[in-house]
Amino acid sequence: MWDWLVWVLTAVGLLVLSWGVLILLARRLPPGLARDLASFIPDCVTTVRQLRKDPRVPRRAKVAVVFAGLWVASPIDLIPEFLPVIGPLDDVVVVALALRYAGRQVPREVLLEAWPGETRLIERLLGPPRSQS
């Protein structure tokens, strides 16, 4: 029983530590690709929280972004978080897919309001704006 508890606490500790490293890197790195990647997950978590509360977001899009938020928070991953560089990669892919899906369901302005990071990152993720025809 104690062995199981030690493993769970170790996994949770490693997850929290990896999040802390990402947040620290996002604040300390010079502008560039490394900083963008380090700040992507914290920015996504903030966006998920904002979209979940916004009444302009349809239910399907809320389900997709909440799923992405739970995926990021979950200690169970396809690629373990403690592996440098590639650890958070599955989180990035799932969140990017969920935000891209939400981008088709939610007005672009709502997503841009919810995104706390650099606008060019979310713009690149969402792709070019759809024409209003």
N, C-alpha and C positions, 0 to 999 in steps of 0.2 A: 504494500500500500504506500509506504513512504517513498519507495523508488519512483513510483508513478507520479507522486506529488512533486518530487524533485525535478523530474523531466518536464512536467507542465510548467513549473515556475521558471525553469531554465529557458524554455521556449518563449514564454511571455517576456522574460527579461531580455532575451536577444532581440525580440521584436521591438520592444520599447527602445532599446539601445540603437537599433538600426534606424528607427524613426528620428531619434535624437540626432544621430549623425547626419541624416538627410537635412534636417532643419538647420543644423549648424553649418553644413556645407552651403545651403541655399543662401545663408546670410553672409558668409565669409568669402566665398569664391569670387574672383573677378568676373565681370560680365562675359558671357560666352556660352558655349554649348554645355560645358560641365555644370555651370550654375543653373542653366535652364532645366537640365535633367534632374538635378538635386531638388529644385523647387517645384517640379511638376506634381509630385504626389501630395505635398502639403497644399498646394493650390487646388488640386482636384478635390481633396477632402473638404476644403472651405466651400468650393463650388457645389458639391453634393449637399452640404448642409443648407446653403442658400436656396438651391432649386427645390429641395424637399419641402421648404416652407412657403414657397411662392405660389399663390393661387392661379397665376397665369400658366403654370406648367401642367399639362395633361397627366392623367393618372399613369398611363403607359410609360411616359418619360420619367415620372417619379420612380416607378418600379425599377426601371433600368439604372437610374443613377443611385438609388438606394442599394441595389444589388452590387454595383461597382464599389460603393462605400463599404459595404460589408465585406466584399472580397479583399479590399485593402486592409481592413481591420482584422481580418481572420488570420490566425497564426498558421492555418493550413494553406500551403501554396504549392503550385506546380514546381517552382524553383525556390529552394530555401532562402529566406531573407538574408541569412548571415554570409552568403557567398558575395564577395565584393563585385560590384558593377552589375552582374547579371541577376542578383537576388531580387531586386524590385522590378525586374523587367516584366514578369507576368502581370504584376499590378498595373504597370504603365499601360500595357496592351489592353487589359480589361477595361480600365477607366477610359482610355482613348476611344475604344469601341462604343462604350455606353454614352460618352459625351457626343460622339458623332451621331449615334442614333437619336439622342435627345435633340441634337441640332436640327434634325429633320422634323421634329414634333413641336419644338418650342421656337417662338420668335427669336431671331438672332440677337436682338437687343437685350432680351432677358438673360441669355447666356453670357453676353459680354458684361452685363451689370454684375452677375454673380462671380465672374472670374477675377480673383484678386491679383493675379500675376500680370506679366506683360501681355498686352492685347495681341501682339503678333503671334504668340504661341497658340492661343485658342483660335485665332483666325486661320492659322496654318492647319490646325487639327480639323476644323470644320470645313475647310475648303472654300472655294469662291462662293459668294452670296448667290442664292437662286434668283433668277430674274422674276419680276412680278408681272406675270402675263395672264 
